[in-house]
Amino acid sequence: MDTTYFGRKWGVMVLYDAISKRALSVLEVKNETIERYRQEVAALQERGVVIQSIICDGKSGLLGSFPDIPVQMCQFHQIKIIVRHLTRKPKSPAAQALRALSLTLTESTQAAFEAALKRWYEQYAAFLNERSVNEKTGHSHYTHKRLRAAYNSLKRHLPWLFTCERFPNLGIPNTTNLLEGKFSEMKQLLRCHRGLKKESKLRFIKDYFAKNSS
C-alpha cells in the first residue's frame, strides 16, 4: 500500500493485492495518515478480505500499526532514506561504507545484513559518536548528524526489512515496486490528458486501476 500525490492539495491512496494484481481500494486523500491506512485495512477485513501481509514504506509509526499482520518495509524505500541522508557521493569513509552496505539490502539475508551492519558499527563507532562543542553556548552535539540519522534508520527498521524472509510461505515482495510501477504508468497516461479537472482525474485513476487489475 502507498500514496501518490498530484500537486500539494490531494493524492490517491491505493491498497493493492500483489497476488491477484488488482487494486483493493483506491481513495482520494489530502494527507497520507496512519489512521486512514488502518481504517482501510479494517474495512477490507470487514468485507471478508484476508490480508496475509502488508508491504509499505517507512512512514513513521506505520510499520508497527498492524501487530497481527506481517509487515514488510520496502527495501528500496530504505535505500532512498539512506541516500537522502548521505547523498549519492558521501565524503567520509564511514558514510561511503554505510551507503554501500545499504545497497546490498535487496540481495542480502537478514543474518548477513545484520552481521555486516554490526561490523560497520564496530569499525566506525568512534567516528559515529564524535561530538562537537558550540563555542557560543558551550553545549555539545553529535558531529556527524546525517550519518547517525542513516544508521539509526537502518537499526530502527531492521525488524521489518526482512519480514519476507521470515514468512517464505506467503511469498511477500520485498519492495512496493509493483504499485510504484502502476503509479508511474498511470501518471504517464494522465500527462496525455492535460487540463483535466480534479474530478475527471480521479475518475480516470479509478478507471485505470479497474482496467489494469489482472
C-alpha positions in Angstrom: 0.0 0.0 0.0 1.2 3.5 -0.8 0.0 7.0 -1.7 0.9 9.2 -4.6 0.2 12.9 -4.9 -1.0 15.3 -7.6 0.4 18.6 -6.5 0.2 19.6 -2.8 -3.5 19.5 -2.3 -4.5 15.9 -2.9 -3.4 12.4 -3.6 -4.6 8.8 -4.1 -4.1 6.1 -1.5 -4.1 2.6 -3.0 -4.2 -0.8 -1.3 -3.1 -3.3 -4.0 -3.1 -7.1 -4.0 0.3 -8.4 -5.2 -1.2 -11.8 -5.8 -4.2 -11.1 -7.9 -2.6 -7.9 -9.3 -5.7 -5.8 -8.6 -6.5 -2.7 -6.5 -8.5 -3.5 -3.4 -9.0 0.2 -2.5 -8.5 3.5 -4.4 -9.1 6.6 -2.3 -8.7 10.3 -2.6 -6.8 11.8 0.3 -5.5 15.1 1.4 -2.8 13.6 3.6 -1.3 10.2 3.9 -2.2 9.3 7.5 -1.6 6.2 9.5 -5.2 6.3 10.7 -6.5 6.2 7.2 -4.4 3.2 6.4 -5.7 1.5 9.5 -9.3 2.3 8.6 -8.9 0.9 5.1 -7.3 -2.3 6.2 -10.1 -2.7 8.8 -12.7 -2.0 6.2 -11.3 -4.7 3.8 -11.2 -7.2 6.6 -14.8 -6.5 7.5 -15.6 -7.2 3.8 -14.0 -10.6 4.3 -10.7 -9.9 2.5 -7.9 -11.9 4.1 -4.8 -9.8 4.4 -1.8 -12.1 4.7 0.8 -9.4 4.7 1.4 -5.7 4.1 4.2 -4.1 2.1 4.7 -0.4 2.7 7.2 2.4 3.0 8.8 3.5 6.3 6.4 6.2 7.2 6.8 7.0 10.9 4.5 4.8 13.0 3.0 2.9 10.1 5.2 -0.2 10.4 4.1 -1.0 13.9 0.4 -0.3 13.3 -0.6 -3.8 12.4 0.6 -6.2 15.1 -1.4 -9.1 13.9 -0.2 -8.9 10.2 3.3 -9.5 8.9 4.6 -6.1 7.7 7.4 -5.7 5.2 9.1 -2.4 4.7 10.0 -1.7 1.1 13.8 -2.2 0.9 14.1 0.3 -1.9 12.4 3.0 0.3 15.0 2.2 3.0 17.8 2.7 0.4 16.3 6.0 -0.6 16.3 7.1 3.0 20.0 6.3 3.3 20.8 8.1 0.1 18.8 11.1 1.3 20.8 11.3 4.5 24.2 10.6 3.0 23.8 11.8 -0.6 25.0 9.7 -3.6 28.6 10.7 -3.1 29.3 10.8 0.7 32.7 12.1 1.6 33.7 10.2 4.8 34.8 6.5 4.6 32.2 5.7 7.2 29.4 7.2 5.2 30.7 5.6 2.0 30.7 2.2 3.7 27.2 2.6 5.1 25.8 3.6 1.8 27.5 0.7 0.1 26.1 -1.6 2.7 22.6 -0.3 2.3 22.7 -1.0 -1.5 23.1 -4.7 -0.7 19.7 -4.8 1.1 17.7 -6.3 -1.8 20.2 -9.2 -2.3 21.1 -9.9 1.3 19.7 -12.2 4.0 18.7 -10.8 7.4 21.5 -12.6 9.2 24.2 -11.5 6.7 22.9 -7.9 6.7 22.7 -7.6 10.5 26.2 -9.1 10.8 27.6 -6.6 8.2 25.9 -3.7 10.0 27.4 -4.8 13.3 30.8 -4.9 11.7 30.3 -1.5 10.3 29.4 -0.1 13.7 32.4 -1.7 15.4 34.7 -0.2 12.8 33.2 3.3 12.8 31.6 3.7 16.3 34.1 6.3 17.5 33.6 8.4 14.3 29.8 8.0 14.6 29.8 9.1 18.2 32.1 12.1 17.8 30.8 15.3 19.4 31.4 18.9 18.8 31.1 21.9 21.1 29.2 25.0 20.3 31.6 27.8 21.2 28.8 30.3 22.0 26.6 28.0 24.2 29.1 25.5 25.4 26.7 22.7 24.5 27.9 19.6 22.7 26.2 17.8 19.8 26.9 14.9 17.6 29.3 15.9 14.8 28.0 13.6 12.1 24.2 14.0 12.4 23.4 12.8 8.9 25.5 9.7 9.3 23.8 9.0 12.7 20.4 9.5 11.1 21.1 7.0 8.4 22.5 4.4 10.8 19.6 4.9 13.2 17.1 4.5 10.4 18.6 1.1 9.5 18.6 0.0 13.1 15.0 1.2 13.7 13.6 -0.5 10.6 15.5 -3.8 10.8 12.5 -5.7 12.4 10.5 -5.0 9.2 13.2 -5.2 6.4 13.3 -9.0 6.2 9.7 -10.0 7.0 9.6 -11.6 3.6 12.4 -14.0 4.6 10.7 -14.9 7.9 7.4 -15.9 6.1 8.6 -17.6 3.0 5.3 -19.4 2.5 3.5 -16.1 2.0 5.6 -15.0 -1.0 5.9 -11.4 0.3 7.5 -9.0 -2.1 10.5 -7.1 -0.6 9.5 -3.8 -2.3 6.5 -1.8 -3.3 7.8 -1.7 -6.9 4.7 -3.4 -8.3 2.5 -0.5 -7.1 5.1 2.1 -7.8 5.2 0.9 -11.4 1.4 1.3 -11.6 1.7 4.9 -10.3 4.3 5.7 -12.8 2.3 4.3 -15.8 -0.8 6.0 -14.6 0.8 9.4 -14.3 2.4 9.0 -17.7 -1.1 8.3 -19.2 -2.5 11.3 -17.4 0.1 13.5 -18.9 -1.6 12.7 -22.3 -4.8 14.3 -20.9 -3.5 17.6 -19.6 -6.1 20.1 -18.4 -8.4 17.5 -16.7 -10.2 18.8 -13.6 -9.6 17.1 -10.3 -12.9 15.1 -10.5 -12.1 13.9 -14.0 -8.6 12.9 -12.9 -10.0 10.9 -10.1 -12.4 9.1 -12.4 -9.5 8.4 -14.8 -7.4 7.0 -11.9 -10.1 4.7 -10.6 -10.9 3.5 -14.1 -7.2 2.9 -14.7 -6.9 0.6 -11.7 -10.2 -1.1 -12.6 -9.0 -1.9 -16.1 -5.4 -2.8 -15.1 -6.4 -5.4 -12.5 -5.1 -8.7 -13.8 
